[in-house]
Structures are given as structure tokens and as C-alpha cells.
Amino acid sequence: MIKVLIVDDQELVRAGFGVLVESADDLVVVGLAANGEEGVALAASTSPDVVLMDIRMPVMNGLEATSRILAGEAVTRVLILTTFDLDEYVFGALRAGASGFLLKDTPPADLLAGIRVVARGDALLSPNITRHLIEEFVKRPEPGRVAPVALKALTEREVEVLALVARGLSNTEIGQRLHVSPATAKTHVARLLMKLDARDRAQLIITAYETGLVTPQKS
């Protein structure tokens, strides 16, 4: 059973998400919080697998709450839900350690699927959100071209895989591109996570762009 904590300052939204989550046989709501501060406290006491986190809230916003929740030893994952798809929020959420980012008008079935995706340790970035993330890097100064020491420890194949992860490819798609099995692609990704000390694929994407390994493609 996947334990879910819902953090949103709008009561109707909290209630609606709660009913939706409880409708799934493999999900259970372990808490409802009206702001980030309450969310941090409830996360500490309930140890949820996934936190559905709003960004704009009083007392403590979702970015700060995400940082605090993920600062501990727990394996909790955070899925950001918001009506705002602005670059600054996408980048900030991922920087804070969030494993996924979806808009609140996401279809119910996709939201439930998203919870399961981040619960098993994968990153969840919708195509629209990924595009905004890349646009954010376009606006920023050119990244340093000197890769961090950790990047130098990667094999040639691992560098290839990291670049493909940054382009948004799944393990199956990476396997097809490199003519290896999905299981082998998954192993490469797992090694990248370990070597780069990344929480999940979302952090791998940030690393790939910030080190200049991958640059935004012109449309």
C-alpha cells in the first residue's frame, strides 16, 4: 500500500484529491495539511511514500516544505501539483528535490499513475513541464563546461545514457536507442544515480544541463 500525504491550502482541493487517492486499491491517504509547515510536521509523523505538494501556500510554501521533508533520511518522494507551470516553479521544485511536477488539471487517472511512478523511485515530468524546464536553461547564462569530478568518473556508455535521460527517454527507449535491453538501460541509470548521488531521474536531468553535457535543442 502506498501512503500519500496531501498538502494544499485549499480545502476543496485537499478533499477532492483525498477522495481520488482513496478510490485506488493500492493507495491510502495518511494525512491532509493546509500549508507547508503542517505538511513537514505530518510527513515526520506519518512517513508517507509520496507527498502531493502544492507550491503557493501561506505560512510555508511548497518549495521550502519539500526541501525540509527531503532533508531527512526518509525515502519519501514529493510530487508537486500546481496551477502554475512557470519555469521558476518547475526549476525550484526540482532543485528542492521533488521527483515530479504535474498541473492540477491533470486527468485523475494520470495523477494516480503519477503517484505510483514516483513511489517506485522514478521521476515524473510531463512533456509540457519538461519543455519549460529546458526553456529555463535557455534563459540562464551558459553553464560551465568543466564537468564536476563525479561526471569524470562516468564511463562512455554512462555519459551516453545520462544524455538520453536528460532528453526525457524512458529505459525502454534508451535500450532501443543503444541496442541494449531495457534491463541493461535500467542498470546504467541506477549506476548514474549512485555515482552522481542523485535522488532520481529529475536530478540527473538537472546535472546533465548544468554541466553542459546536454544543451537545449533549438525548435
ZIZI-V648712 format. One record per helix or strand. SS is the DSSP state (A for helix, B for strand). FROM is the first residue (numbers start at 1). TO is the last residue. If there is no record, write none. Layout:
ss->SS from->FROM to->TO
ss->SS from->FROM to->TO
//
This chain:
ss->B from->2 to->7
ss->A from->11 to->22
ss->B from->27 to->33
ss->A from->36 to->46
ss->B from->50 to->53
ss->A from->62 to->70
ss->B from->77 to->82
ss->A from->87 to->95
ss->B from->100 to->103
ss->A from->108 to->119
ss->B from->124 to->125
ss->A from->127 to->139
ss->A from->149 to->152
ss->A from->156 to->166
ss->A from->171 to->178
ss->A from->182 to->195
ss->A from->201 to->210
//
